[in-house]
Amino acid sequence: MTKVLYYTTNKGENPVSDFIDGLEQRQQSKLLRIFGYIEKYGLQSILPHVKKLTGTPFWEIRILGKDNIRVFYISIANESIVALHGFIKKKQLTPQKEIATALSRYHDWLLRKKTD
């Protein structure tokens, strides 16, 4: 079993949950089904939907086709993942702005984890 955690800011905001809430019902269902598979069966169960983001510490969950949804995450000792950032991909290349957002959240998460 793998636990799916969402990044939260130090103010308690949850941008990944907010992203999911902003999706259409059909898109939400697809993404939440993937998260459910991760929690129940582990990351291996969603292999066609996972890809390493080259040059970063991130992996991405990919909902392909018409929706083209991405969620960047980091894996913690194969016991859990932290979903850092979600967005709808509109171009072939991943925008640097999206990677920068995930990096910022990752560094924030690391800093706060050290002080816990």
N, C-alpha and C positions, 0 to 999 in steps of 0.2 A: 504494500500500500504506500502511496505517495500522497503527502498532504499538499494541497494547493493553497498558498498564501497570497494575499494581495498586498502590494506596497501601500503603506499609508504614510502621510506626511506627519511631521511632528505636531501639527494642529489637528490630527485625526481625520484629515480628508483622505478619501479613497479614490484616486483618479481612475484606476482600472475598473472598479465597480461602476463609477460614473460613466465610463466609456461603454461598458456593457449595457447599462440602463438606457443609454442613448441610441442603441441599435434597434432595428426593427425586430419584432417578435421572432420571426423566422431566423434571423441572424443570431439573436440571443440564444435560441434553442440549440443551434449548431455549436456555438462556442461553449455553452454550459454542458452540452453532451460530451464534448472533448474533455473538459475539466473533470467531469464525472468518471470517464474512462481512466484518466490519469489517477484519480483517487482510488478507484476500485482495482485497477489492473496494473498500474504503473506506466511509466513513460513508453515502454516498449509497445504498449497496446495502441499507440497513436502514431506509429512510425511514418506513415505517409504524410502526416500533418506536421512533422517536426523537421526543422533544418537549422544547422549551425549558422549563425550570422558571422561571416568571415571578417577577421580583424577586430572582433569584439569578444567580450566574455559572455555574450548572449546567445541563446537559442531562440527560435521563433516558432510559435504555433501558427500554422497557416491554414486558413479556410480559403480554399481556392475557388476558381470559377467566377461567377457573377459577383459574389460578395467580396472576395479578395481582402479578408480581414487578417490582421497580424497582431500577435501579442508577444512581446519580448519578455523573456524570463531568464532567471538563473536557477541552476540546480544546486541544492545544498545536500551533499553527501548521499545522494540517491534516496533520501528520506522525504524531501519536500522540494517544492519549487516556489520561487517568489515571482509572481507576475508583476512586472514593472511598468509596462506601457502598452497600450493598445491603440491601433489606428486602422483606417481603411486605406489600403495601398492603391494608388491611382496610376502610378507609373511603373515601368519595369524595374528601375533602380530604387532601392530604399532611400528615401530622402534623409540627408544628413541631420536635418532638424529632428526627425523622429529618433534617430540613434542618439543624438545629443540629449534629448529628453530622458531616454532610458539610462544613459550614462550618469546624468545628474541624479536621478532617483537611486541608482545603484550606489553611487558614492555616499549619498545621504543615508541610505539603508546601512551601509558598512559602518559609517561613523556612529550611528545610533546603536548598532548592534554591539560595538566595542564598549559603549558606555553602559549597556544593560548588565 
